[in-house]
């Protein structure tokens, strides 16, 4: 018995919304070959390049970029062609019918501001506000714990006026078993973080009582 012909749905005219992405690099056109390869891994820069080159994700993306840009499918050729065609990103987004980007501004640090992305890209750009990034910025001020919580609430509330979503990365830091913490434990965890930062350490929050309180 002959198989019926498959039915395809034409999605050509459907606008695309990227529900989670990150800001552009401050200067996307000066990225090096190694820097480009590092973007395909969440590992520390320079540590996974030899493996990334063999992943299907990287190889498919490189060939698609080469096709769109009219370049040879090599990192160097693609980057050189990108620099020559500075409007390539705008054209790619427009041709792909990307209507909006929902941008998590919590990473990477020092990325392109959303105001510039809105000027440079032919689509809407909306912010997804990461609450732990907000808290880490406040930790550096070494406020008393009660003032820290008040400032945190105020900044998250203010962010909701312009952001389309709030985001937490608590799953990465202490897990999804979120419990109402004891206030004394959360305060002790906060003081520990402040002491670490004042001593030159990282503001990266991993302390479960504090993260649970913020969540």
C-alpha positions as a Markdown table, in Angstrom:
| # | Residue | x | y | z |
|---|---|---|---|---|
| 1 | Unk | 0.0 | 0.0 | 0.0 |
| 2 | Unk | 1.6 | 3.3 | -1.0 |
| 3 | Unk | 2.3 | 5.7 | 1.9 |
| 4 | Unk | 0.3 | 9.0 | 1.8 |
| 5 | Unk | 2.4 | 12.0 | 0.9 |
| 6 | Unk | 3.5 | 13.9 | 4.1 |
| 7 | Unk | 1.6 | 17.1 | 4.9 |
| 8 | Unk | 3.8 | 20.1 | 5.6 |
| 9 | Unk | 2.7 | 23.3 | 7.4 |
| 10 | Unk | 4.0 | 26.4 | 5.7 |
| 11 | Unk | 5.4 | 28.6 | 8.5 |
| 12 | Unk | 7.1 | 31.0 | 6.1 |
| 13 | Unk | 5.0 | 34.0 | 7.2 |
| 14 | Unk | 5.0 | 33.3 | 10.9 |
| 15 | Unk | 7.1 | 35.8 | 12.9 |
| 16 | Unk | 9.7 | 34.4 | 15.2 |
| 17 | Unk | 10.3 | 35.3 | 18.8 |
| 18 | Unk | 13.5 | 34.2 | 20.5 |
| 19 | Unk | 12.3 | 33.5 | 24.0 |
| 20 | Unk | 15.7 | 33.4 | 25.6 |
| 21 | Unk | 19.0 | 34.9 | 24.3 |
| 22 | Unk | 21.8 | 37.1 | 25.6 |
| 23 | Unk | 23.1 | 40.5 | 24.6 |
| 24 | Unk | 25.5 | 41.0 | 21.7 |
| 25 | Unk | 29.2 | 41.5 | 22.3 |
| 26 | Unk | 30.2 | 45.1 | 22.8 |
| 27 | Unk | 32.1 | 45.0 | 19.5 |
| 28 | Unk | 30.8 | 42.0 | 17.5 |
| 29 | Unk | 32.9 | 42.7 | 14.5 |
| 30 | Unk | 36.3 | 42.3 | 16.2 |
| 31 | Unk | 35.8 | 38.9 | 17.6 |
| 32 | Unk | 38.8 | 36.6 | 17.1 |
| 33 | Unk | 38.7 | 33.1 | 15.7 |
| 34 | Unk | 39.3 | 31.6 | 19.2 |
| 35 | Unk | 36.7 | 34.0 | 20.7 |
| 36 | Unk | 34.2 | 32.9 | 18.1 |
| 37 | Unk | 34.8 | 29.2 | 18.8 |
| 38 | Unk | 34.5 | 29.8 | 22.6 |
| 39 | Unk | 31.0 | 31.2 | 22.1 |
| 40 | Unk | 29.9 | 27.6 | 21.3 |
| 41 | Unk | 30.7 | 26.3 | 24.8 |
| 42 | Unk | 30.0 | 27.4 | 28.4 |
| 43 | Unk | 33.4 | 26.2 | 29.5 |
| 44 | Unk | 36.2 | 28.6 | 30.4 |
| 45 | Unk | 37.6 | 30.4 | 27.3 |
| 46 | Unk | 40.3 | 28.5 | 25.5 |
| 47 | Unk | 39.6 | 25.1 | 27.2 |
| 48 | Unk | 37.2 | 23.4 | 24.8 |
| 49 | Unk | 38.1 | 24.7 | 21.3 |
| 50 | Unk | 39.5 | 21.4 | 20.1 |
| 51 | Unk | 36.3 | 19.6 | 21.0 |
| 52 | Unk | 33.9 | 22.3 | 19.9 |
| 53 | Unk | 35.1 | 22.1 | 16.3 |
| 54 | Unk | 33.7 | 18.6 | 16.0 |
| 55 | Unk | 30.2 | 19.2 | 17.4 |
| 56 | Unk | 27.2 | 19.1 | 15.2 |
| 57 | Unk | 26.1 | 22.4 | 16.6 |
| 58 | Unk | 29.2 | 24.2 | 15.6 |
| 59 | Unk | 29.6 | 22.5 | 12.2 |
| 60 | Unk | 26.0 | 23.2 | 11.2 |
| 61 | Unk | 26.2 | 26.8 | 12.3 |
| 62 | Unk | 29.5 | 27.4 | 10.5 |
| 63 | Unk | 28.1 | 26.0 | 7.2 |
| 64 | Unk | 24.9 | 28.0 | 7.5 |
| 65 | Unk | 26.8 | 31.2 | 8.2 |
| 66 | Unk | 29.1 | 30.5 | 5.3 |
| 67 | Unk | 26.1 | 29.9 | 3.0 |
| 68 | Unk | 24.4 | 33.1 | 4.1 |
| 69 | Unk | 27.5 | 35.2 | 3.8 |
| 70 | Unk | 28.8 | 33.7 | 0.6 |
| 71 | Unk | 32.1 | 32.5 | 2.2 |
| 72 | Unk | 34.1 | 29.4 | 2.5 |
| 73 | Unk | 33.0 | 27.2 | 5.5 |
| 74 | Unk | 36.0 | 28.1 | 7.7 |
| 75 | Unk | 36.1 | 30.2 | 10.8 |
| 76 | Unk | 38.5 | 32.7 | 9.4 |
| 77 | Unk | 36.6 | 33.1 | 6.1 |
| 78 | Unk | 33.3 | 33.6 | 7.9 |
| 79 | Unk | 34.7 | 36.2 | 10.2 |
| 80 | Unk | 36.4 | 38.1 | 7.4 |
| 81 | Unk | 33.2 | 38.1 | 5.4 |
| 82 | Unk | 31.2 | 39.3 | 8.4 |
| 83 | Unk | 33.5 | 42.2 | 8.9 |
| 84 | Unk | 33.1 | 43.1 | 5.2 |
| 85 | Unk | 29.3 | 42.9 | 5.4 |
| 86 | Unk | 28.6 | 44.8 | 8.6 |
| 87 | Unk | 24.8 | 44.7 | 7.8 |
| 88 | Unk | 24.8 | 40.9 | 7.7 |
| 89 | Unk | 23.3 | 40.5 | 11.1 |
| 90 | Unk | 20.4 | 42.8 | 10.3 |
| 91 | Unk | 19.7 | 41.1 | 7.0 |
| 92 | Unk | 19.8 | 37.6 | 8.6 |
| 93 | Unk | 17.3 | 38.6 | 11.3 |
| 94 | Unk | 15.0 | 40.2 | 8.8 |
| 95 | Unk | 15.2 | 37.3 | 6.3 |
| 96 | Unk | 14.4 | 34.9 | 9.2 |
| 97 | Unk | 11.4 | 37.0 | 10.2 |
| 98 | Unk | 12.7 | 37.4 | 13.7 |
| 99 | Unk | 10.2 | 39.9 | 15.2 |
| 100 | Unk | 11.5 | 40.0 | 18.8 |
| 101 | Unk | 14.4 | 39.0 | 21.1 |
| 102 | Unk | 13.9 | 38.4 | 24.8 |
| 103 | Unk | 17.3 | 39.2 | 26.2 |
| 104 | Unk | 18.7 | 37.9 | 29.5 |
| 105 | Unk | 20.9 | 40.8 | 30.5 |
| 106 | Unk | 22.5 | 38.9 | 33.4 |
| 107 | Unk | 25.3 | 37.5 | 31.1 |
| 108 | Unk | 27.9 | 38.2 | 29.8 |
| 109 | Unk | 29.2 | 41.1 | 31.9 |
| 110 | Unk | 30.0 | 44.3 | 29.9 |
| 111 | Unk | 27.9 | 43.3 | 26.9 |
| 112 | Unk | 26.2 | 45.6 | 24.4 |
| 113 | Unk | 23.5 | 47.7 | 26.1 |
| 114 | Unk | 19.9 | 47.0 | 25.0 |
| 115 | Unk | 19.5 | 50.6 | 23.9 |
| 116 | Unk | 22.3 | 50.0 | 21.3 |
| 117 | Unk | 20.8 | 46.7 | 20.3 |
| 118 | Unk | 17.5 | 48.3 | 19.7 |
| 119 | Unk | 19.2 | 50.9 | 17.4 |
| 120 | Unk | 21.2 | 48.3 | 15.5 |
| 121 | Unk | 18.8 | 45.4 | 15.0 |
| 122 | Unk | 15.6 | 45.3 | 12.9 |
| 123 | Unk | 13.4 | 43.7 | 15.6 |
| 124 | Unk | 12.0 | 44.4 | 19.0 |
| 125 | Unk | 14.4 | 43.9 | 21.9 |
| 126 | Unk | 12.9 | 43.2 | 25.4 |
| 127 | Unk | 14.7 | 42.6 | 28.6 |
| 128 | Unk | 14.6 | 39.5 | 30.8 |
| 129 | Unk | 15.8 | 40.7 | 34.2 |
| 130 | Unk | 18.0 | 38.2 | 36.1 |
| 131 | Unk | 17.5 | 38.6 | 39.9 |
| 132 | Unk | 20.8 | 37.1 | 41.0 |
| 133 | Unk | 22.8 | 39.5 | 38.9 |
| 134 | Unk | 20.9 | 42.3 | 40.6 |
| 135 | Unk | 21.7 | 40.9 | 44.0 |
| 136 | Unk | 25.4 | 40.4 | 43.1 |
| 137 | Unk | 25.7 | 44.1 | 42.1 |
| 138 | Unk | 24.2 | 45.1 | 45.5 |
| 139 | Unk | 26.5 | 42.8 | 47.5 |
| 140 | Unk | 29.4 | 45.0 | 46.5 |
| 141 | Unk | 27.8 | 47.9 | 48.3 |
| 142 | Unk | 28.2 | 46.0 | 51.7 |
| 143 | Unk | 24.8 | 47.3 | 52.9 |
| 144 | Unk | 23.3 | 46.1 | 56.2 |
| 145 | Unk | 21.2 | 43.0 | 55.5 |
| 146 | Unk | 17.8 | 44.7 | 56.0 |
| 147 | Unk | 18.8 | 47.5 | 53.6 |
| 148 | Unk | 20.2 | 45.0 | 51.1 |
| 149 | Unk | 16.8 | 43.2 | 51.0 |
| 150 | Unk | 14.9 | 46.5 | 50.7 |
| 151 | Unk | 17.2 | 47.7 | 47.8 |
| 152 | Unk | 16.8 | 44.3 | 46.1 |
| 153 | Unk | 13.0 | 44.4 | 46.3 |
| 154 | Unk | 13.0 | 48.0 | 45.0 |
| 155 | Unk | 15.3 | 47.2 | 42.1 |
| 156 | Unk | 13.4 | 44.1 | 41.1 |
| 157 | Unk | 10.1 | 46.1 | 41.3 |
| 158 | Unk | 11.5 | 48.9 | 39.2 |
| 159 | Unk | 12.8 | 46.4 | 36.6 |
| 160 | Unk | 9.3 | 45.0 | 36.1 |
| 161 | Unk | 8.3 | 48.4 | 34.6 |
| 162 | Unk | 10.4 | 47.7 | 31.5 |
| 163 | Unk | 11.3 | 44.0 | 31.5 |
| 164 | Unk | 9.0 | 41.3 | 30.1 |
| 165 | Unk | 10.1 | 38.7 | 32.5 |
| 166 | Unk | 12.2 | 38.0 | 35.7 |
| 167 | Unk | 14.6 | 35.2 | 35.6 |
| 168 | Unk | 16.4 | 33.2 | 38.4 |
| 169 | Unk | 19.3 | 30.9 | 37.9 |
| 170 | Unk | 18.9 | 29.3 | 41.3 |
| 171 | Unk | 18.8 | 25.9 | 39.7 |
| 172 | Unk | 22.5 | 26.3 | 38.7 |
| 173 | Unk | 23.6 | 27.7 | 42.0 |
| 174 | Unk | 21.8 | 25.7 | 44.8 |
| 175 | Unk | 19.1 | 23.6 | 43.2 |
| 176 | Unk | 15.4 | 23.7 | 42.8 |
| 177 | Unk | 14.5 | 22.5 | 46.3 |
| 178 | Unk | 13.7 | 26.1 | 47.3 |
| 179 | Unk | 12.5 | 26.4 | 50.9 |
| 180 | Unk | 11.6 | 29.4 | 53.1 |
| 181 | Unk | 14.9 | 30.0 | 54.8 |
| 182 | Unk | 15.4 | 30.9 | 58.4 |
| 183 | Unk | 16.1 | 34.7 | 58.6 |
| 184 | Unk | 19.2 | 34.2 | 60.7 |
| 185 | Unk | 20.7 | 31.7 | 58.3 |
| 186 | Unk | 20.0 | 34.0 | 55.3 |
| 187 | Unk | 21.6 | 36.9 | 57.2 |
| 188 | Unk | 24.7 | 34.9 | 58.1 |
| 189 | Unk | 25.0 | 33.8 | 54.5 |
| 190 | Unk | 24.8 | 37.4 | 53.3 |
| 191 | Unk | 27.5 | 38.5 | 55.8 |
| 192 | Unk | 29.7 | 35.7 | 54.6 |
| 193 | Unk | 29.4 | 36.8 | 51.0 |
| 194 | Unk | 30.1 | 40.5 | 51.9 |
| 195 | Unk | 33.2 | 39.5 | 53.8 |
| 196 | Unk | 34.4 | 37.4 | 50.8 |
| 197 | Unk | 33.9 | 40.3 | 48.4 |
| 198 | Unk | 35.5 | 42.8 | 50.7 |
| 199 | Unk | 38.5 | 40.5 | 50.8 |
| 200 | Unk | 38.8 | 40.5 | 47.0 |
| 201 | Unk | 36.7 | 37.4 | 46.4 |
| 202 | Unk | 33.9 | 36.7 | 43.9 |
| 203 | Unk | 30.4 | 38.1 | 44.4 |
| 204 | Unk | 29.0 | 34.9 | 42.7 |
| 205 | Unk | 26.1 | 33.8 | 44.9 |
| 206 | Unk | 26.0 | 30.0 | 45.8 |
| 207 | Unk | 24.8 | 30.2 | 49.4 |
| 208 | Unk | 21.5 | 28.4 | 49.5 |
| 209 | Unk | 19.8 | 30.3 | 52.5 |
| 210 | Unk | 20.5 | 33.6 | 50.8 |
| 211 | Unk | 19.5 | 32.4 | 47.3 |
| 212 | Unk | 16.3 | 31.0 | 48.7 |
| 213 | Unk | 15.5 | 34.3 | 50.5 |
| 214 | Unk | 16.0 | 36.2 | 47.3 |
| 215 | Unk | 13.9 | 33.8 | 45.3 |
